[in-house]
Amino acid sequence: MKRRIFLGCDPDIHNMSIVAVDDMLDVVGIWMVKEKGNKGRKAVLQMATKGVMKLVRQEQGTLMTDVCAIAVEGQNVTYTANTGAKPQDIVDLAGAAGAFISVLAALNPHADAFYPAPSEWKGTVKKSVHQVRTMKKLGFNYEMKGGNKPYPVPHKEQWEDKVLGPDKINPGDWVDIADSAGLACWARDQFYKGIKK
């Protein structure tokens, strides 16, 4: 049977992460695309062009042929407003997310594409709680970092050989990568729900 790959992407205008998992929930790829220097719409454009091209150049032909489903987190004004984000930041983030779902869907035209709001894919549980659940689902041992805004960081030997992107991953990047991993797991679940219908 052909291996099935599921991609999850937690969008950002400066640090965009993508995680690929397979049928068995083994992590098969982690990409971190970092684009610094610009703000607002210029940052969106920079991520949508330079950041996306980093991914495309890196990924030509490696995992993309086996992708069955993609999930990029969409934005919800009500949900995001409760985080204290400025309205224009939400608009900019939605622009980056739209760029990435477009490119990933174009690279994988036969894959199911999902653009869920945060509450749709992780419910109403706290971010750190959901991220811990994701680490357990993936079989990762982890330590909590981040002080009063905790997030799990898996032990480096469990993921360092999975990094495929051009940009280095630091422990602090896991605050975003853990969400990308959760989205990849969610995309897998949605794919299999669709098969059962």
Salt bridges, closest charged atoms under 4 A:
GLU35 OE2 - LYS54 NZ 3.10
ASP66 OD2 - ARG3 NH2 3.80
GLU143 OE1 - LYS145 NZ 3.71
GLU143 OE2 - HIS155 NE2 3.92
GLU157 OE2 - HIS155 ND1 3.99
ASP161 OD2 - LYS162 NZ 3.65
ASP167 OD2 - LYS54 NZ 3.26
ASP173 OD2 - LYS34 NZ 2.87
ASP179 OD2 - LYS122 NZ 3.92
ASP179 OD2 - LYS127 NZ 2.47
ASP189 OD2 - LYS137 NZ 3.95
ASP189 OD1 - ARG188 NH1 3.39
